[in-house]
Amino acid sequence: MIKRSFFSLAAPKLTYPILTTPSTKPVDIPLPERAQLILDHPLNGPLGIGVGDMVKTGQRCGDREDNYFISPVTGTVAAISATVGYMGKNLTAVSFKVDGKDRPDEEFRNSESSSELERVTRFLGYLPGQPDFSFLTGIRDNLKTVFVSGMDKDLLVSTNSLIAKTEFAELKKGMAIVRKIFEKKRIIYLLPEGVRPEGEIEGVEIKQMPAVYPQFFPKIVMKKILAIEVPTGIRCDEMGAGFLSAEAVSNLGKAFSSGSIPLDKVITVIKKDGSTAFARVRLGTPARHIMDVLGIKIAKGDRLISGGPLAGITLSSVDAPVCGDTDALMIQDAAAAPPISAAHCVNCGECVRVCPAHVPVNMLIRLLENKLYDEAARSFDMLSCIECGLCGYVCPAAIPIFHYVMLGKFEYERARSLEVQNA
């Protein structure tokens, strides 16, 4: 709900949903007939596997340490193709024809003699929850603090809250592995005020923050907890802090205790009436299959969104697959979905008032509308945006400011990359 002073003298406060006693367990979604993995890199070389090859559940596919994926299903590779993601990013799609029953691959289980770091680096870089362990372990010597967040990225989304509430034993095991990998680093478990873990976790600090959006965004966390203000254009890891989700750490604990790689993703399903449900679904499952199982009809004109209402991204197809970072699927009724606006800024100042990074959004949007991305970065703090989406939420002209900023950042970074390549 929104808490706002009558005369708009204070920024609106949107509160995260807090799970005290989860009323429902996730619905187990059966395996689909077809699954698809979206790899976060362009198709620029062999993957170590080809169309027609048989794969097992949990099989590591790929010869290189920096270019591999874990098969989420048992079946046959049906297609490997280039695809385009959000903002035109070049990606790779691997499609599978799914067998009716999982046949687990044993390579991870048989690697028990290897160190925790070696096993994580080789097999667990892309666990459900999008931990990006491959990246963090590569820079672990530069890190001083690792945060594990028990809160979610957007409003109405409760995936990590559910994990924090219901999977404490697995989280505790995962935290122990995190401590071994990031030895001598400070490990902090983030929870909302009023929520305590089910027990003590050795070597882990518990820090609580107000359950107010977007308090759990990394740059705000660093300022509030570590008293470190991350400069414009600098990543949190460059300032010594890494971030993991509670779901990723719980899955890390499951992997080491069971000897198999977790491949099921918990998601929050936000229905047309605003009510929510939880589902446990295999990575690569098409959204259409989930909606069919849950009995949710998607009509012509409805919007299917990956994420929540403030920073979610509209999917181009109901067959889009669940990925490692898909924390929620939101369905907006065609009649209730806000229209795409062609209006220009009315200079009301609402976006400036709510921006947690103090970006002059009313000036920034003018440059972004005219594709002046370099000037937007240099003169109006585009790179300071933390991508919370509050500006678009309060805009009376219904300008999609969040997506303008995301496009601006993408084009700015692409231009910088081309300059480096051509230097």
FENNORFEN-V460052 format. One record per residue. N is the residue number from 1. RES is the residue in three letters. PHI is phi as a letter, one per 30 degrees, with the letter a starting at -180 (NA if undefined). NEAR is the number of other ideal C-beta (glycine too) atoms within 12 Angstrom. Layout:
n->{N	N}
res->{RES	RES}
phi->{PHI	PHI}
near->{NEAR	NEAR}
This chain:
n->{1	2	3	4	5	6	7	8	9	10	11	12	13	14	15	16	17	18	19	20	21	22	23	24	25	26	27	28	29	30	31	32	33	34	35	36	37	38	39	40	41	42	43	44	45	46	47	48	49	50	51	52	53	54	55	56	57	58	59	60	61	62	63	64	65	66	67	68	69	70	71	72	73	74	75	76	77	78	79	80	81	82	83	84	85	86	87	88	89	90	91	92	93	94	95	96	97	98	99	100	101	102	103	104	105	106	107	108	109	110	111	112	113	114	115	116	117	118	119	120	121	122	123	124	125	126	127	128	129	130	131	132	133	134	135	136	137	138	139	140	141	142	143	144	145	146	147	148	149	150	151	152	153	154	155	156	157	158	159	160	161	162	163	164	165	166	167	168	169	170	171	172	173	174	175	176	177	178	179	180	181	182	183	184	185	186	187	188	189	190	191	192	193	194	195	196	197	198	199	200	201	202	203	204	205	206	207	208	209	210	211	212	213	214	215	216	217	218	219	220	221	222	223	224	225	226	227	228	229	230	231	232	233	234	235	236	237	238	239	240	241	242	243	244	245	246	247	248	249	250	251	252	253	254	255	256	257	258	259	260	261	262	263	264	265	266	267	268	269	270	271	272	273	274	275	276	277	278	279	280	281	282	283	284	285	286	287	288	289	290	291	292	293	294	295	296	297	298	299	300	301	302	303	304	305	306	307	308	309	310	311	312	313	314	315	316	317	318	319	320	321	322	323	324	325	326	327	328	329	330	331	332	333	334	335	336	337	338	339	340	341	342	343	344	345	346	347	348	349	350	351	352	353	354	355	356	357	358	359	360	361	362	363	364	365	366	367	368	369	370	371	372	373	374	375	376	377	378	379	380	381	382	383	384	385	386	387	388	389	390	391	392	393	394	395	396	397	398	399	400	401	402	403	404	405	406	407	408	409	410	411	412	413	414	415	416	417	418	419	420	421	422	423}
res->{MET	ILE	LYS	ARG	SER	PHE	PHE	SER	LEU	ALA	ALA	PRO	LYS	LEU	THR	TYR	PRO	ILE	LEU	THR	THR	PRO	SER	THR	LYS	PRO	VAL	ASP	ILE	PRO	LEU	PRO	GLU	ARG	ALA	GLN	LEU	ILE	LEU	ASP	HIS	PRO	LEU	ASN	GLY	PRO	LEU	GLY	ILE	GLY	VAL	GLY	ASP	MET	VAL	LYS	THR	GLY	GLN	ARG	CYS	GLY	ASP	ARG	GLU	ASP	ASN	TYR	PHE	ILE	SER	PRO	VAL	THR	GLY	THR	VAL	ALA	ALA	ILE	SER	ALA	THR	VAL	GLY	TYR	MET	GLY	LYS	ASN	LEU	THR	ALA	VAL	SER	PHE	LYS	VAL	ASP	GLY	LYS	ASP	ARG	PRO	ASP	GLU	GLU	PHE	ARG	ASN	SER	GLU	SER	SER	SER	GLU	LEU	GLU	ARG	VAL	THR	ARG	PHE	LEU	GLY	TYR	LEU	PRO	GLY	GLN	PRO	ASP	PHE	SER	PHE	LEU	THR	GLY	ILE	ARG	ASP	ASN	LEU	LYS	THR	VAL	PHE	VAL	SER	GLY	MET	ASP	LYS	ASP	LEU	LEU	VAL	SER	THR	ASN	SER	LEU	ILE	ALA	LYS	THR	GLU	PHE	ALA	GLU	LEU	LYS	LYS	GLY	MET	ALA	ILE	VAL	ARG	LYS	ILE	PHE	GLU	LYS	LYS	ARG	ILE	ILE	TYR	LEU	LEU	PRO	GLU	GLY	VAL	ARG	PRO	GLU	GLY	GLU	ILE	GLU	GLY	VAL	GLU	ILE	LYS	GLN	MET	PRO	ALA	VAL	TYR	PRO	GLN	PHE	PHE	PRO	LYS	ILE	VAL	MET	LYS	LYS	ILE	LEU	ALA	ILE	GLU	VAL	PRO	THR	GLY	ILE	ARG	CYS	ASP	GLU	MET	GLY	ALA	GLY	PHE	LEU	SER	ALA	GLU	ALA	VAL	SER	ASN	LEU	GLY	LYS	ALA	PHE	SER	SER	GLY	SER	ILE	PRO	LEU	ASP	LYS	VAL	ILE	THR	VAL	ILE	LYS	LYS	ASP	GLY	SER	THR	ALA	PHE	ALA	ARG	VAL	ARG	LEU	GLY	THR	PRO	ALA	ARG	HIS	ILE	MET	ASP	VAL	LEU	GLY	ILE	LYS	ILE	ALA	LYS	GLY	ASP	ARG	LEU	ILE	SER	GLY	GLY	PRO	LEU	ALA	GLY	ILE	THR	LEU	SER	SER	VAL	ASP	ALA	PRO	VAL	CYS	GLY	ASP	THR	ASP	ALA	LEU	MET	ILE	GLN	ASP	ALA	ALA	ALA	ALA	PRO	PRO	ILE	SER	ALA	ALA	HIS	CYS	VAL	ASN	CYS	GLY	GLU	CYS	VAL	ARG	VAL	CYS	PRO	ALA	HIS	VAL	PRO	VAL	ASN	MET	LEU	ILE	ARG	LEU	LEU	GLU	ASN	LYS	LEU	TYR	ASP	GLU	ALA	ALA	ARG	SER	PHE	ASP	MET	LEU	SER	CYS	ILE	GLU	CYS	GLY	LEU	CYS	GLY	TYR	VAL	CYS	PRO	ALA	ALA	ILE	PRO	ILE	PHE	HIS	TYR	VAL	MET	LEU	GLY	LYS	PHE	GLU	TYR	GLU	ARG	ALA	ARG	SER	LEU	GLU	VAL	GLN	ASN	ALA}
phi->{NA	c	c	b	d	d	c	h	d	b	d	d	c	c	c	d	d	c	d	c	b	e	d	b	c	e	d	d	d	d	d	d	d	b	b	b	c	c	c	d	a	d	d	b	l	d	c	i	a	b	d	j	d	d	b	c	d	i	d	d	c	k	c	c	d	c	b	b	b	c	d	d	b	c	l	b	d	c	a	b	b	d	b	b	c	e	i	i	d	d	b	b	c	c	c	b	c	c	d	d	b	d	b	d	d	c	d	d	e	d	c	d	d	d	d	e	d	d	d	d	d	d	b	c	d	b	d	e	j	h	d	h	d	e	d	d	d	d	c	e	d	d	d	c	b	b	c	c	c	c	b	c	d	b	d	i	c	b	d	d	d	d	d	d	d	c	b	d	d	d	d	d	d	d	d	d	d	e	d	d	d	c	d	i	c	d	c	b	c	c	b	d	e	j	c	c	d	d	a	d	b	e	i	b	d	c	b	c	b	e	d	c	d	c	e	c	d	e	d	d	e	d	d	d	c	c	h	c	c	d	d	e	i	c	d	d	d	d	c	j	b	c	b	b	d	e	d	d	d	d	d	d	d	d	d	d	d	c	i	b	d	d	b	c	c	d	b	c	c	c	d	d	d	j	d	b	b	c	b	c	b	d	e	j	d	d	e	e	d	d	d	d	d	d	i	c	c	c	c	e	j	d	c	c	c	d	j	c	d	c	b	d	b	d	d	d	b	d	c	e	d	d	c	d	c	d	d	a	b	c	c	c	d	e	d	c	d	d	d	d	c	c	d	c	e	c	i	d	i	d	d	d	d	c	d	d	c	h	d	d	d	d	d	d	d	d	d	d	d	c	i	c	d	d	d	d	d	d	c	b	h	e	d	d	e	c	i	d	i	d	d	d	d	c	d	d	d	h	d	d	d	e	d	d	d	d	d	d	d	d	d	d	d	d	d	d	d	d	d	d	d	c	d}
near->{15	20	15	19	12	7	7	17	9	14	27	28	21	30	23	37	31	26	30	16	12	23	15	19	16	29	23	18	32	23	31	32	24	28	41	40	42	40	37	27	26	20	21	13	16	17	29	21	30	17	18	15	22	23	39	32	34	36	33	32	34	29	15	18	17	19	24	30	41	39	43	43	44	26	33	24	33	26	23	30	21	19	27	16	25	28	20	15	23	21	27	31	33	41	32	40	25	34	21	13	13	25	19	25	27	18	24	32	22	17	26	19	9	18	17	30	25	19	30	39	26	29	41	45	35	44	43	40	47	33	38	26	39	30	24	37	36	20	23	28	17	21	31	24	35	45	45	47	42	48	47	44	40	40	39	36	40	41	50	49	40	39	47	42	32	29	37	27	19	32	42	32	26	44	40	25	39	47	29	27	35	37	20	15	29	24	36	36	45	44	38	34	20	14	29	19	28	19	14	14	31	16	22	32	24	28	30	25	30	25	30	28	38	39	33	42	34	36	35	32	37	34	22	24	27	25	12	21	18	27	17	21	19	18	24	33	28	19	26	26	37	40	43	48	46	48	48	46	51	42	44	46	36	31	38	35	22	19	20	30	39	40	41	37	44	47	45	47	43	39	27	27	15	20	19	36	35	38	38	35	42	43	43	46	40	36	39	27	30	41	35	20	24	31	13	29	17	32	18	10	15	25	31	38	36	39	34	37	35	38	38	38	34	27	31	17	17	26	26	31	41	43	39	40	34	43	46	45	50	42	39	28	22	17	13	18	21	22	16	14	20	10	18	19	29	17	18	21	20	28	40	28	26	33	38	32	31	20	34	25	42	29	24	38	40	26	29	38	26	17	17	23	29	23	19	33	28	18	20	30	27	39	31	29	41	37	36	41	37	37	45	33	34	30	34	20	25	22	34	30	42	38	29	36	41	31	28	38	32	27	26	29	22	20	20	19	13	12	12	10	9	8	7}
